[in-house]
Amino acid sequence: QVQLVESGGGLVQPGGSLRLSCAASGSIFSINTMGWYRQVPGKQRELVASITSGSSTNYADSVKGRFTISRDNAQNTVYLQMNSLKPEDTAVYYCNASIDRFGVGTYWGRGTQVTVSS
């Protein structure tokens, strides 16, 4: 069994910062790409940022220059540092990982709410 557990969401004022964490646990051989997605009611889940096992990163245009994704391979953890937050960043943020455990599968966390409001 594999679990992805997110933490770090909350309420922040516009211009503020938050740091999300996602830790993978269970019977894991290796983790390939890890990423963060977000979703607001009535819209499709969208990619925010991703990072490969070799630390190559990819960002949505809407967050470039404001968000930074990183990972700690020893801890099977991925982070999302979010700066200069805007009200339109309000969403449920989901952790995603491509994990090799007797075959490669895609796993999701349960999500953490981020609300940007004054």
C-alpha positions as CSV (number, residue, x, y, z in Angstrom):
1,Q,0.0,0.0,0.0
2,V,1.2,3.5,-0.9
3,Q,0.0,6.7,0.8
4,L,0.7,10.3,-0.2
5,V,0.0,12.7,2.6
6,E,-0.1,16.5,2.0
7,S,0.3,19.2,4.6
8,G,0.8,22.9,4.8
9,G,-2.4,24.3,3.3
10,G,-4.4,27.1,4.9
11,L,-5.7,30.6,4.7
12,V,-3.3,33.4,3.7
13,Q,-3.6,37.0,2.6
14,P,-2.8,38.1,-1.0
15,G,0.9,38.5,-1.4
16,G,1.6,36.0,1.3
17,S,3.4,32.6,1.2
18,L,2.7,29.0,2.0
19,R,4.8,25.8,1.8
20,L,3.1,22.6,0.9
21,S,4.6,19.2,1.7
22,C,3.8,15.7,0.5
23,A,5.3,12.6,1.9
24,A,5.0,9.2,0.2
25,S,5.1,6.1,2.4
26,G,4.6,2.4,1.9
27,S,6.3,-0.3,-0.1
28,I,8.1,1.9,-2.6
29,F,11.0,0.8,-4.9
30,S,11.5,4.2,-6.5
31,I,9.6,7.4,-7.3
32,N,9.8,8.9,-10.7
33,T,8.0,12.2,-11.4
34,M,6.3,14.0,-8.5
35,G,3.9,16.9,-8.9
36,W,1.3,19.2,-7.6
37,Y,-2.1,19.8,-9.2
38,R,-4.9,22.0,-8.1
39,Q,-8.7,22.1,-8.6
40,V,-11.5,24.5,-8.0
41,P,-15.1,23.5,-8.1
42,G,-16.5,23.1,-11.5
43,K,-13.1,23.1,-13.2
44,Q,-10.7,20.4,-14.3
45,R,-7.7,19.5,-12.2
46,E,-4.7,21.3,-13.6
47,L,-1.0,20.8,-13.3
48,V,0.8,23.4,-11.1
49,A,4.3,22.0,-11.1
50,S,6.2,18.8,-11.5
51,I,9.7,17.5,-10.8
52,T,11.5,14.4,-12.1
53,S,13.7,12.1,-10.2
54,G,16.6,14.0,-11.7
55,S,15.2,17.3,-10.5
56,S,14.1,18.7,-13.8
57,T,11.1,21.0,-13.2
58,N,8.0,22.1,-15.1
59,Y,5.6,24.9,-14.1
60,A,2.2,26.2,-15.3
61,D,2.6,29.6,-16.8
62,S,0.3,31.1,-14.2
63,V,2.8,30.2,-11.3
64,K,6.2,30.7,-13.0
65,G,8.4,33.0,-10.9
66,R,6.2,32.7,-7.9
67,F,6.1,28.9,-7.0
68,T,9.1,26.6,-6.6
69,I,8.9,22.8,-6.5
70,S,11.6,20.7,-4.9
71,R,12.0,17.2,-3.5
72,D,13.9,15.2,-1.0
73,N,14.5,11.8,-2.5
74,A,15.8,10.3,0.8
75,Q,12.5,11.3,2.5
76,N,10.3,10.5,-0.5
77,T,8.9,14.1,-0.1
78,V,8.0,16.8,-2.5
79,Y,7.5,20.5,-1.6
80,L,5.8,23.4,-3.2
81,Q,6.9,26.9,-2.0
82,M,4.2,29.4,-3.0
83,N,5.1,33.1,-2.8
84,S,3.2,36.2,-3.9
85,L,0.0,34.3,-3.6
86,K,-3.1,35.6,-5.5
87,P,-6.8,35.0,-4.9
88,E,-6.9,33.0,-8.1
89,D,-4.5,30.5,-6.5
90,T,-7.3,29.4,-4.2
91,A,-7.9,25.7,-4.8
92,V,-7.5,22.3,-3.4
93,Y,-3.9,21.2,-4.0
94,Y,-3.2,17.6,-4.7
95,C,0.1,15.7,-4.6
96,N,0.8,13.3,-7.4
97,A,3.6,10.7,-7.9
98,S,4.6,8.1,-10.3
99,I,5.8,5.3,-8.1
100,D,7.5,2.0,-9.0
101,R,6.4,-0.8,-6.6
102,F,6.2,-4.1,-8.5
103,G,5.2,-2.0,-11.5
104,V,4.7,1.7,-12.1
105,G,1.5,3.3,-11.0
106,T,0.2,6.9,-10.4
107,Y,-0.9,7.8,-6.9
108,W,-2.7,10.8,-5.5
109,G,-3.0,12.4,-2.1
110,R,-6.3,13.5,-0.6
111,G,-5.6,17.2,-1.2
112,T,-5.1,20.2,1.0
113,Q,-7.1,23.5,0.8
114,V,-5.3,26.7,0.0
115,T,-7.3,29.9,0.4
116,V,-5.9,33.3,-0.6
117,S,-8.2,36.0,0.8
118,S,-8.1,39.3,2.7
